[in-house]
Amino acid sequence: MKTLRVAVITLVALAALGAIAQEQRTDTIIPKFLINGYFFQELPELPDANPSYTRLKDSEGNKILAIGLDVDLPESVISKAIPREQVHNANQFLNGANMMATMLELAQAGVKDDGSFYSPKAGEPFPPFNEIDLEGHRWTNDSVKGHVMVLNLWYSGCGPCRAEMPELSTWKEQFPNVMFFSATYHDAEVVQKITEKHHFTWTHLVEAKDMMSWIGTEGFPFTVVVDKKGIVRYAVHGTSQETRAEIIAKIKEAEGI
């Protein structure tokens, strides 16, 4: 199975492995690597596998490279791991790795052996949905009938997702008749914390795990424009100033502006 496209996920490591700095503490250590839940100071010999690479950062800015393998580590490798109690902020790094693993599992849940997956496409009806927002209100296709709808899929580890949130909020003022939704697999508590921090004022659908499978082998964010008849007008993975300009143009077309 293909790993998620690295260009749109800021946690994926693009730098050389040796570029990750080692930092020593008097009582604990910041390792260089986290592999399948085990910490290492040096990169061990790994079994043949399909790896994913993720750069993780703790609350103090320390970074390590997390490597996820689709096979178990042999005991000969595990025996060389640093005990968790000796790792500085071990739980923060482990929580970050678990979050990334959850995201990948949900995003690639619908990917077939040939690499294909379902994702809403321009010209097709927007698929049936039934989701709950941050306030506990339920939304379905009937809720948005007769309105232009924009949906933005994101998750907390996606830097470009967070960076565009303040700009996306201005679209609500520009298009007051359009219904704007964001969706993520996170629960309400996490979503509220992130959206408040980044001044993201759309209607936020929480624990929308089924929608996450639309990411497939592409990447976050994923933005969809749906017209008043429920037909997808535009769907795009990733974000940039040019992409957001294209989305605005499609909103205007759907609105008849």
PAPADO-209991 format. One record per residue (C-alpha): x, y, z; residue in three letters. Coordinates in pm, whole numbers, plus 50000, padded with zeros to 5 digits. Example, Ala and Ser with C-alpha at 12.3 -4.5 7.8 and 13.67 -1.06 7.14 Angstrom:
BEGIN
[[51230, 49550, 50780], "ALA"]
[[51367, 49894, 50714], "SER"]
***
This chain:
BEGIN
[[50000, 50000, 50000], "MET"]
[[50132, 50342, 49911], "LYS"]
[[50214, 50573, 50198], "THR"]
[[50040, 50909, 50225], "LEU"]
[[50186, 51172, 49994], "ARG"]
[[50455, 51353, 50193], "VAL"]
[[50420, 51692, 50024], "ALA"]
[[50106, 51783, 50215], "VAL"]
[[50175, 51641, 50558], "ILE"]
[[50417, 51849, 50758], "THR"]
[[50495, 51571, 51005], "LEU"]
[[50653, 51350, 50737], "VAL"]
[[51030, 51372, 50750], "ALA"]
[[51194, 51505, 50437], "LEU"]
[[51534, 51577, 50587], "ALA"]
[[51814, 51323, 50599], "ALA"]
[[51809, 51099, 50901], "LEU"]
[[52141, 51230, 51022], "GLY"]
[[52013, 51585, 51033], "ALA"]
[[51810, 51521, 51347], "ILE"]
[[52002, 51671, 51635], "ALA"]
[[52070, 51476, 51954], "GLN"]
[[52017, 51657, 52283], "GLU"]
[[52140, 51519, 52616], "GLN"]
[[51985, 51583, 52957], "ARG"]
[[52134, 51504, 53295], "THR"]
[[51842, 51276, 53382], "ASP"]
[[51687, 51181, 53048], "THR"]
[[51776, 51142, 52682], "ILE"]
[[51622, 51271, 52361], "ILE"]
[[51674, 50985, 52115], "PRO"]
[[51703, 51022, 51741], "LYS"]
[[51449, 50757, 51643], "PHE"]
[[51114, 50612, 51749], "LEU"]
[[51046, 50286, 51566], "ILE"]
[[50719, 50098, 51621], "ASN"]
[[50696, 50239, 51973], "GLY"]
[[51063, 50180, 52067], "TYR"]
[[51323, 50453, 52111], "PHE"]
[[51675, 50432, 51963], "PHE"]
[[51983, 50650, 51964], "GLN"]
[[52120, 50491, 51648], "GLU"]
[[51927, 50351, 51355], "LEU"]
[[51924, 49972, 51392], "PRO"]
[[51915, 49723, 51109], "GLU"]
[[51546, 49702, 51021], "LEU"]
[[51350, 49413, 50869], "PRO"]
[[51212, 49439, 50519], "ASP"]
[[50891, 49640, 50542], "ALA"]
[[50689, 49926, 50400], "ASN"]
[[50801, 50221, 50618], "PRO"]
[[50641, 50556, 50687], "SER"]
[[50848, 50846, 50817], "TYR"]
[[50719, 51107, 51058], "THR"]
[[50901, 51391, 51228], "ARG"]
[[50763, 51446, 51577], "LEU"]
[[50814, 51746, 51802], "LYS"]
[[50746, 51776, 52175], "ASP"]
[[50619, 52083, 52362], "SER"]
[[50978, 52206, 52406], "GLU"]
[[51061, 52188, 52037], "GLY"]
[[51274, 51873, 52055], "ASN"]
[[51242, 51657, 51746], "LYS"]
[[51283, 51290, 51666], "ILE"]
[[51211, 51079, 51360], "LEU"]
[[50934, 50822, 51398], "ALA"]
[[50949, 50525, 51163], "ILE"]
[[50643, 50307, 51127], "GLY"]
[[50686, 49955, 50993], "LEU"]
[[50412, 49716, 50888], "ASP"]
[[50596, 49427, 51055], "VAL"]
[[50702, 49364, 51415], "ASP"]
[[51054, 49442, 51526], "LEU"]
[[51262, 49132, 51607], "PRO"]
[[51376, 49081, 51966], "GLU"]
[[51737, 49139, 51858], "SER"]
[[51642, 49498, 51767], "VAL"]
[[51409, 49559, 52062], "ILE"]
[[51688, 49460, 52301], "SER"]
[[51885, 49767, 52185], "LYS"]
[[51601, 50012, 52255], "ALA"]
[[51626, 50287, 52517], "ILE"]
[[51387, 50228, 52811], "PRO"]
[[51094, 50469, 52795], "ARG"]
[[51158, 50595, 53147], "GLU"]
[[51494, 50726, 53028], "GLN"]
[[51344, 50924, 52738], "VAL"]
[[51263, 51292, 52785], "HIS"]
[[50890, 51356, 52713], "ASN"]
[[50847, 50997, 52597], "ALA"]
[[50470, 51011, 52628], "ASN"]
[[50447, 51318, 52406], "GLN"]
[[50641, 51146, 52129], "PHE"]
[[50442, 50825, 52167], "LEU"]
[[50112, 51014, 52157], "ASN"]
[[50224, 51191, 51840], "GLY"]
[[50319, 50862, 51677], "ALA"]
[[49987, 50705, 51777], "ASN"]
[[49796, 51000, 51632], "MET"]
[[49982, 50968, 51303], "MET"]
[[49917, 50594, 51293], "ALA"]
[[49545, 50651, 51355], "THR"]
[[49529, 50912, 51081], "MET"]
[[49705, 50685, 50831], "LEU"]
[[49478, 50393, 50917], "GLU"]
[[49162, 50600, 50866], "LEU"]
[[49290, 50779, 50557], "ALA"]
[[49393, 50459, 50383], "GLN"]
[[49103, 50242, 50499], "ALA"]
[[48948, 50240, 50153], "GLY"]
[[49264, 50195, 49947], "VAL"]
[[49254, 49883, 49731], "LYS"]
[[49544, 49657, 49638], "ASP"]
[[49587, 49843, 49308], "ASP"]
[[49620, 50174, 49493], "GLY"]
[[49279, 50310, 49393], "SER"]
[[49032, 50454, 49644], "PHE"]
[[48704, 50643, 49651], "TYR"]
[[48708, 51019, 49680], "SER"]
[[48441, 51275, 49573], "PRO"]
[[48512, 51400, 49221], "LYS"]
[[48390, 51691, 49011], "ALA"]
[[48072, 51609, 48820], "GLY"]
[[47955, 51341, 49066], "GLU"]
[[47684, 51370, 49334], "PRO"]
[[47826, 51438, 49678], "PHE"]
[[47799, 51109, 49871], "PRO"]
[[47549, 51057, 50155], "PRO"]
[[47677, 51182, 50489], "PHE"]
[[47546, 51191, 50845], "ASN"]
[[47777, 51372, 51086], "GLU"]
[[47766, 51566, 51414], "ILE"]
[[47921, 51907, 51466], "ASP"]
[[48106, 52058, 51759], "LEU"]
[[47778, 52165, 51922], "GLU"]
[[47614, 51823, 51884], "GLY"]
[[47395, 51916, 51586], "HIS"]
[[47348, 51651, 51318], "ARG"]
[[47404, 51731, 50949], "TRP"]
[[47300, 51531, 50643], "THR"]
[[47260, 51590, 50269], "ASN"]
[[46909, 51722, 50334], "ASP"]
[[47052, 51985, 50572], "SER"]
[[47245, 52150, 50289], "VAL"]
[[46994, 52097, 50009], "LYS"]
[[46958, 52407, 49794], "GLY"]
[[47280, 52561, 49925], "HIS"]
[[47634, 52573, 49797], "VAL"]
[[47850, 52374, 50040], "MET"]
[[48225, 52376, 50098], "VAL"]
[[48388, 52095, 50298], "LEU"]
[[48747, 52101, 50425], "ASN"]
[[48905, 51783, 50567], "LEU"]
[[49198, 51828, 50807], "TRP"]
[[49377, 51677, 51105], "TYR"]
[[49584, 51828, 51385], "SER"]
[[49925, 51717, 51259], "GLY"]
[[49883, 51889, 50921], "CYS"]
[[50070, 52221, 50930], "GLY"]
[[49927, 52353, 50601], "PRO"]
[[49576, 52272, 50732], "CYS"]
[[49628, 52483, 51042], "ARG"]
[[49802, 52761, 50852], "ALA"]
[[49510, 52820, 50614], "GLU"]
[[49239, 52817, 50881], "MET"]
[[49232, 53197, 50948], "PRO"]
[[49209, 53269, 50575], "GLU"]
[[48930, 53015, 50526], "LEU"]
[[48731, 53187, 50798], "SER"]
[[48720, 53506, 50589], "THR"]
[[48530, 53317, 50320], "TRP"]
[[48222, 53307, 50544], "LYS"]
[[48205, 53685, 50529], "GLU"]
[[48269, 53688, 50155], "GLN"]
[[47999, 53425, 50084], "PHE"]
[[47731, 53454, 50355], "PRO"]
[[47489, 53219, 50174], "ASN"]
[[47740, 52934, 50143], "VAL"]
[[47749, 52658, 50406], "MET"]
[[48108, 52597, 50518], "PHE"]
[[48206, 52276, 50700], "PHE"]
[[48531, 52138, 50825], "SER"]
[[48566, 51770, 50913], "ALA"]
[[48820, 51564, 51105], "THR"]
[[48843, 51241, 51301], "TYR"]
[[48936, 51421, 51625], "HIS"]
[[48685, 51448, 51910], "ASP"]
[[48508, 51770, 52009], "ALA"]
[[48761, 51864, 52278], "GLU"]
[[49058, 51849, 52044], "VAL"]
[[48871, 52023, 51762], "VAL"]
[[48758, 52309, 51982], "GLN"]
[[49107, 52370, 52113], "LYS"]
[[49263, 52380, 51767], "ILE"]
[[48992, 52578, 51591], "THR"]
[[48980, 52841, 51864], "GLU"]
[[49358, 52879, 51856], "LYS"]
[[49359, 52927, 51479], "HIS"]
[[49037, 53131, 51462], "HIS"]
[[48864, 52878, 51238], "PHE"]
[[48496, 52974, 51236], "THR"]
[[48337, 52717, 51004], "TRP"]
[[48091, 52453, 51126], "THR"]
[[48316, 52174, 51250], "HIS"]
[[48215, 51810, 51202], "LEU"]
[[48385, 51592, 51465], "VAL"]
[[48477, 51223, 51468], "GLU"]
[[48397, 51211, 51094], "ALA"]
[[48602, 50896, 51047], "LYS"]
[[48426, 50777, 50731], "ASP"]
[[48517, 51098, 50550], "MET"]
[[48885, 51048, 50635], "MET"]
[[48898, 50752, 50393], "SER"]
[[48855, 51004, 50109], "TRP"]
[[49219, 51104, 50163], "ILE"]
[[49346, 50768, 50046], "GLY"]
[[49705, 50789, 49926], "THR"]
[[49688, 51163, 49869], "GLU"]
[[49702, 51414, 50152], "GLY"]
[[49546, 51678, 50373], "PHE"]
[[49376, 51915, 50351], "PRO"]
[[49107, 51796, 50112], "PHE"]
[[48855, 52057, 50001], "THR"]
[[48530, 51999, 49811], "VAL"]
[[48289, 52251, 49657], "VAL"]
[[47931, 52123, 49609], "VAL"]
[[47663, 52316, 49417], "ASP"]
[[47298, 52374, 49509], "LYS"]
[[47194, 52052, 49335], "LYS"]
[[47436, 51842, 49538], "GLY"]
[[47688, 51796, 49256], "ILE"]
[[48058, 51826, 49327], "VAL"]
[[48202, 52120, 49135], "ARG"]
[[48561, 52095, 49258], "TYR"]
[[48771, 51863, 49475], "ALA"]
[[49139, 51909, 49554], "VAL"]
[[49401, 51760, 49785], "HIS"]
[[49658, 51995, 49933], "GLY"]
[[49659, 52371, 49959], "THR"]
[[49840, 52676, 49826], "SER"]
[[49752, 53034, 49746], "GLN"]
[[49677, 52930, 49389], "GLU"]
[[49462, 52636, 49502], "THR"]
[[49259, 52855, 49737], "ARG"]
[[49206, 53105, 49454], "ALA"]
[[49072, 52821, 49238], "GLU"]
[[48837, 52714, 49517], "ILE"]
[[48701, 53069, 49548], "ILE"]
[[48645, 53080, 49172], "ALA"]
[[48448, 52754, 49190], "LYS"]
[[48239, 52886, 49481], "ILE"]
[[48152, 53192, 49274], "LYS"]
[[48054, 52972, 48978], "GLU"]
[[47834, 52756, 49200], "ALA"]
[[47674, 53063, 49352], "GLU"]
[[47619, 53217, 49009], "GLY"]
[[47825, 53524, 49094], "ILE"]
***
